[in-house]
Amino acid sequence: MEPIELSDAERFSTLWIKLEQYMDGRIEIARAQLEGSLSLDDTNRVRGRLVELRELKKLGDPPQRIP
């Protein structure tokens, strides 16, 4: 799968800012869940969710250009 690269306009759009705030909230909830008592399956599910949320958030990072 080809990586997605957001333009500056997309990264600074109102929609992206709202999505980042939403993802930040979901990440905090998942972290709190990991602090609790979960089964192995639930722990793995929450960890997988965290990985996906973090990967999605990285889309908002400026692209790294090698000179």
N, CA, C and O atoms as CSV, one atom per row, in Angstrom:
chain,resi,resn,atom,element,x,y,z
A,1,MET,N,N,0.840,-1.168,0.000
A,1,MET,CA,C,0.000,0.000,0.000
A,1,MET,C,C,0.890,1.237,0.000
A,1,MET,O,O,1.853,1.326,0.762
A,2,GLU,N,N,0.553,2.188,-0.866
A,2,GLU,CA,C,1.317,3.431,-0.931
A,2,GLU,C,C,0.969,4.338,0.234
A,2,GLU,O,O,-0.201,4.461,0.595
A,3,PRO,N,N,1.966,4.973,0.825
A,3,PRO,CA,C,1.676,5.876,1.942
A,3,PRO,C,C,0.925,7.114,1.459
A,3,PRO,O,O,1.102,7.574,0.331
A,4,ILE,N,N,0.098,7.628,2.330
A,4,ILE,CA,C,-0.661,8.843,2.052
A,4,ILE,C,C,0.151,10.019,2.572
A,4,ILE,O,O,0.724,9.961,3.660
A,5,GLU,N,N,0.195,11.077,1.788
A,5,GLU,CA,C,0.889,12.287,2.217
A,5,GLU,C,C,-0.097,13.447,2.127
A,5,GLU,O,O,-0.648,13.721,1.060
A,6,LEU,N,N,-0.314,14.126,3.250
A,6,LEU,CA,C,-1.222,15.261,3.275
A,6,LEU,C,C,-0.494,16.530,2.863
A,6,LEU,O,O,0.680,16.721,3.181
A,7,SER,N,N,-1.206,17.391,2.154
A,7,SER,CA,C,-0.644,18.691,1.790
A,7,SER,C,C,-0.671,19.600,3.021
A,7,SER,O,O,-1.299,19.278,4.030
A,8,ASP,N,N,0.019,20.734,2.923
A,8,ASP,CA,C,-0.017,21.697,4.023
A,8,ASP,C,C,-1.449,22.150,4.292
A,8,ASP,O,O,-1.868,22.264,5.444
A,9,ALA,N,N,-2.192,22.406,3.220
A,9,ALA,CA,C,-3.583,22.850,3.379
A,9,ALA,C,C,-4.409,21.794,4.101
A,9,ALA,O,O,-5.237,22.127,4.949
A,10,GLU,N,N,-4.192,20.534,3.775
A,10,GLU,CA,C,-4.938,19.458,4.435
A,10,GLU,C,C,-4.539,19.329,5.905
A,10,GLU,O,O,-5.395,19.143,6.770
A,11,ARG,N,N,-3.240,19.429,6.185
A,11,ARG,CA,C,-2.768,19.279,7.567
A,11,ARG,C,C,-3.254,20.399,8.479
A,11,ARG,O,O,-3.398,20.197,9.685
A,12,PHE,N,N,-3.504,21.555,7.924
A,12,PHE,CA,C,-3.934,22.688,8.734
A,12,PHE,C,C,-5.422,22.987,8.580
A,12,PHE,O,O,-5.900,24.030,9.027
A,13,SER,N,N,-6.153,22.070,7.947
A,13,SER,CA,C,-7.592,22.271,7.764
A,13,SER,C,C,-8.330,22.063,9.083
A,13,SER,O,O,-7.851,21.373,9.983
A,14,THR,N,N,-9.492,22.670,9.170
A,14,THR,CA,C,-10.330,22.523,10.361
A,14,THR,C,C,-10.679,21.054,10.597
A,14,THR,O,O,-10.681,20.587,11.736
A,15,LEU,N,N,-10.970,20.338,9.528
A,15,LEU,CA,C,-11.329,18.920,9.671
A,15,LEU,C,C,-10.167,18.126,10.266
A,15,LEU,O,O,-10.367,17.343,11.194
A,16,TRP,N,N,-8.955,18.319,9.740
A,16,TRP,CA,C,-7.820,17.546,10.257
A,16,TRP,C,C,-7.554,17.878,11.719
A,16,TRP,O,O,-7.246,16.991,12.514
A,17,ILE,N,N,-7.672,19.153,12.072
A,17,ILE,CA,C,-7.454,19.553,13.463
A,17,ILE,C,C,-8.469,18.871,14.377
A,17,ILE,O,O,-8.116,18.403,15.459
A,18,LYS,N,N,-9.724,18.815,13.945
A,18,LYS,CA,C,-10.755,18.123,14.731
A,18,LYS,C,C,-10.452,16.627,14.835
A,18,LYS,O,O,-10.607,16.028,15.900
A,19,LEU,N,N,-10.022,16.034,13.731
A,19,LEU,CA,C,-9.687,14.605,13.754
A,19,LEU,C,C,-8.520,14.329,14.689
A,19,LEU,O,O,-8.533,13.337,15.418
A,20,GLU,N,N,-7.512,15.194,14.677
A,20,GLU,CA,C,-6.374,15.005,15.584
A,20,GLU,C,C,-6.817,15.088,17.042
A,20,GLU,O,O,-6.376,14.298,17.877
A,21,GLN,N,N,-7.684,16.040,17.343
A,21,GLN,CA,C,-8.192,16.164,18.711
A,21,GLN,C,C,-8.970,14.914,19.105
A,21,GLN,O,O,-8.844,14.425,20.228
A,22,TYR,N,N,-9.770,14.405,18.185
A,22,TYR,CA,C,-10.533,13.187,18.442
A,22,TYR,C,C,-9.592,12.005,18.684
A,22,TYR,O,O,-9.783,11.228,19.619
A,23,MET,N,N,-8.571,11.882,17.824
A,23,MET,CA,C,-7.624,10.777,17.983
A,23,MET,C,C,-6.849,10.903,19.289
A,23,MET,O,O,-6.580,9.896,19.944
A,24,ASP,N,N,-6.486,12.122,19.678
A,24,ASP,CA,C,-5.806,12.322,20.963
A,24,ASP,C,C,-6.679,11.822,22.114
A,24,ASP,O,O,-6.189,11.175,23.039
A,25,GLY,N,N,-7.973,12.128,22.048
A,25,GLY,CA,C,-8.891,11.654,23.083
A,25,GLY,C,C,-8.990,10.142,23.110
A,25,GLY,O,O,-9.002,9.529,24.177
A,26,ARG,N,N,-9.062,9.539,21.920
A,26,ARG,CA,C,-9.131,8.072,21.841
A,26,ARG,C,C,-7.851,7.427,22.365
A,26,ARG,O,O,-7.901,6.379,23.008
A,27,ILE,N,N,-6.713,8.047,22.094
A,27,ILE,CA,C,-5.432,7.531,22.593
A,27,ILE,C,C,-5.409,7.576,24.116
A,27,ILE,O,O,-4.976,6.619,24.757
A,28,GLU,N,N,-5.868,8.671,24.694
A,28,GLU,CA,C,-5.907,8.790,26.155
A,28,GLU,C,C,-6.826,7.736,26.769
A,28,GLU,O,O,-6.493,7.139,27.793
A,29,ILE,N,N,-7.971,7.508,26.149
A,29,ILE,CA,C,-8.902,6.490,26.643
A,29,ILE,C,C,-8.240,5.114,26.586
A,29,ILE,O,O,-8.331,4.340,27.539
A,30,ALA,N,N,-7.580,4.811,25.480
A,30,ALA,CA,C,-6.928,3.504,25.328
A,30,ALA,C,C,-5.817,3.331,26.356
A,30,ALA,O,O,-5.662,2.252,26.929
A,31,ARG,N,N,-5.049,4.381,26.591
A,31,ARG,CA,C,-3.990,4.301,27.610
A,31,ARG,C,C,-4.581,4.022,28.985
A,31,ARG,O,O,-4.042,3.221,29.748
A,32,ALA,N,N,-5.687,4.681,29.296
A,32,ALA,CA,C,-6.343,4.460,30.585
A,32,ALA,C,C,-6.849,3.024,30.685
A,32,ALA,O,O,-6.778,2.408,31.749
A,33,GLN,N,N,-7.355,2.500,29.586
A,33,GLN,CA,C,-7.828,1.116,29.590
A,33,GLN,C,C,-6.688,0.151,29.864
A,33,GLN,O,O,-6.870,-0.848,30.559
A,34,LEU,N,N,-5.515,0.443,29.322
A,34,LEU,CA,C,-4.358,-0.434,29.549
A,34,LEU,C,C,-3.901,-0.408,30.992
A,34,LEU,O,O,-3.266,-1.354,31.459
A,35,GLU,N,N,-4.214,0.659,31.702
A,35,GLU,CA,C,-3.863,0.746,33.118
A,35,GLU,C,C,-4.770,-0.139,33.970
A,35,GLU,O,O,-4.430,-0.479,35.104
A,36,GLY,N,N,-5.914,-0.507,33.423
A,36,GLY,CA,C,-6.871,-1.323,34.165
A,36,GLY,C,C,-6.555,-2.805,34.031
A,36,GLY,O,O,-5.504,-3.203,33.529
A,37,SER,N,N,-7.485,-3.587,34.490
A,37,SER,CA,C,-7.336,-5.038,34.455
A,37,SER,C,C,-8.068,-5.573,33.222
A,37,SER,O,O,-9.297,-5.616,33.187
A,38,LEU,N,N,-7.296,-5.976,32.219
A,38,LEU,CA,C,-7.864,-6.495,30.981
A,38,LEU,C,C,-7.367,-7.912,30.729
A,38,LEU,O,O,-6.292,-8.306,31.180
A,39,SER,N,N,-8.169,-8.652,30.007
A,39,SER,CA,C,-7.724,-9.981,29.580
A,39,SER,C,C,-6.628,-9.800,28.533
A,39,SER,O,O,-6.439,-8.699,28.015
A,40,LEU,N,N,-5.923,-10.852,28.227
A,40,LEU,CA,C,-4.860,-10.797,27.228
A,40,LEU,C,C,-5.425,-10.364,25.879
A,40,LEU,O,O,-4.825,-9.536,25.193
A,41,ASP,N,N,-6.568,-10.914,25.497
A,41,ASP,CA,C,-7.187,-10.546,24.223
A,41,ASP,C,C,-7.566,-9.071,24.190
A,41,ASP,O,O,-7.317,-8.386,23.198
A,42,ASP,N,N,-8.163,-8.582,25.265
A,42,ASP,CA,C,-8.553,-7.173,25.321
A,42,ASP,C,C,-7.326,-6.262,25.317
A,42,ASP,O,O,-7.332,-5.212,24.674
A,43,THR,N,N,-6.280,-6.659,26.029
A,43,THR,CA,C,-5.041,-5.886,26.041
A,43,THR,C,C,-4.470,-5.782,24.635
A,43,THR,O,O,-4.073,-4.700,24.202
A,44,ASN,N,N,-4.426,-6.888,23.931
A,44,ASN,CA,C,-3.904,-6.885,22.563
A,44,ASN,C,C,-4.783,-6.043,21.635
A,44,ASN,O,O,-4.269,-5.363,20.746
A,45,ARG,N,N,-6.074,-6.084,21.831
A,45,ARG,CA,C,-6.998,-5.292,21.019
A,45,ARG,C,C,-6.750,-3.793,21.244
A,45,ARG,O,O,-6.702,-3.019,20.288
A,46,VAL,N,N,-6.598,-3.398,22.490
A,46,VAL,CA,C,-6.364,-1.987,22.815
A,46,VAL,C,C,-4.996,-1.551,22.293
A,46,VAL,O,O,-4.863,-0.444,21.772
A,47,ARG,N,N,-3.997,-2.388,22.421
A,47,ARG,CA,C,-2.669,-2.054,21.891
A,47,ARG,C,C,-2.713,-1.873,20.380
A,47,ARG,O,O,-2.093,-0.955,19.842
A,48,GLY,N,N,-3.444,-2.743,19.699
A,48,GLY,CA,C,-3.603,-2.616,18.250
A,48,GLY,C,C,-4.300,-1.321,17.875
A,48,GLY,O,O,-3.931,-0.671,16.897
A,49,ARG,N,N,-5.311,-0.945,18.655
A,49,ARG,CA,C,-6.016,0.316,18.418
A,49,ARG,C,C,-5.053,1.492,18.572
A,49,ARG,O,O,-5.067,2.425,17.769
A,50,LEU,N,N,-4.211,1.439,19.615
A,50,LEU,CA,C,-3.221,2.508,19.826
A,50,LEU,C,C,-2.260,2.625,18.641
A,50,LEU,O,O,-1.946,3.731,18.200
A,51,VAL,N,N,-1.803,1.503,18.137
A,51,VAL,CA,C,-0.879,1.522,16.999
A,51,VAL,C,C,-1.553,2.188,15.800
A,51,VAL,O,O,-0.947,3.031,15.139
A,52,GLU,N,N,-2.790,1.820,15.519
A,52,GLU,CA,C,-3.501,2.400,14.381
A,52,GLU,C,C,-3.739,3.889,14.562
A,52,GLU,O,O,-3.559,4.660,13.620
A,53,LEU,N,N,-4.141,4.305,15.753
A,53,LEU,CA,C,-4.379,5.724,16.001
A,53,LEU,C,C,-3.092,6.529,15.844
A,53,LEU,O,O,-3.107,7.619,15.272
A,54,ARG,N,N,-2.005,6.007,16.337
A,54,ARG,CA,C,-0.721,6.710,16.219
A,54,ARG,C,C,-0.275,6.800,14.762
A,54,ARG,O,O,0.262,7.824,14.338
A,55,GLU,N,N,-0.493,5.745,14.006
A,55,GLU,CA,C,-0.142,5.765,12.583
A,55,GLU,C,C,-0.988,6.796,11.832
A,55,GLU,O,O,-0.476,7.521,10.979
A,56,LEU,N,N,-2.259,6.858,12.147
A,56,LEU,CA,C,-3.123,7.855,11.516
A,56,LEU,C,C,-2.683,9.267,11.866
A,56,LEU,O,O,-2.675,10.149,11.008
A,57,LYS,N,N,-2.313,9.485,13.132
A,57,LYS,CA,C,-1.860,10.813,13.546
A,57,LYS,C,C,-0.586,11.224,12.814
A,57,LYS,O,O,-0.383,12.409,12.551
A,58,LYS,N,N,0.262,10.273,12.486
A,58,LYS,CA,C,1.510,10.583,11.777
A,58,LYS,C,C,1.250,11.188,10.401
A,58,LYS,O,O,2.120,11.855,9.843
A,59,LEU,N,N,0.066,10.960,9.855
A,59,LEU,CA,C,-0.256,11.555,8.562
A,59,LEU,C,C,-0.178,13.074,8.625
A,59,LEU,O,O,0.070,13.724,7.609
A,60,GLY,N,N,-0.384,13.641,9.795
A,60,GLY,CA,C,-0.330,15.086,9.970
A,60,GLY,C,C,1.075,15.638,10.130
A,60,GLY,O,O,1.266,16.854,10.162
A,61,ASP,N,N,2.058,14.756,10.231
A,61,ASP,CA,C,3.447,15.214,10.329
A,61,ASP,C,C,3.927,15.696,8.962
A,61,ASP,O,O,3.593,15.096,7.940
A,62,PRO,N,N,4.710,16.777,8.939
A,62,PRO,CA,C,5.228,17.230,7.645
A,62,PRO,C,C,6.133,16.160,7.046
A,62,PRO,O,O,6.850,15.468,7.769
A,63,PRO,N,N,6.096,16.030,5.735
A,63,PRO,CA,C,6.952,15.019,5.102
A,63,PRO,C,C,8.428,15.344,5.305
A,63,PRO,O,O,8.835,16.505,5.286
A,64,GLN,N,N,9.205,14.306,5.497
A,64,GLN,CA,C,10.644,14.497,5.677
A,64,GLN,C,C,11.306,14.367,4.327
A,64,GLN,O,O,11.265,13.313,3.691
A,65,ARG,N,N,11.909,15.443,3.905
A,65,ARG,CA,C,12.598,15.478,2.625
A,65,ARG,C,C,14.092,15.330,2.856
A,65,ARG,O,O,14.659,15.959,3.749
A,66,ILE,N,N,14.713,14.506,2.056
A,66,ILE,CA,C,16.156,14.330,2.142
A,66,ILE,C,C,16.777,15.200,1.050
A,66,ILE,O,O,16.497,15.002,-0.132
A,67,PRO,N,N,17.619,16.163,1.440
A,67,PRO,CA,C,18.201,17.078,0.432
A,67,PRO,C,C,19.154,16.399,-0.503
A,67,PRO,O,O,19.711,17.044,-1.392
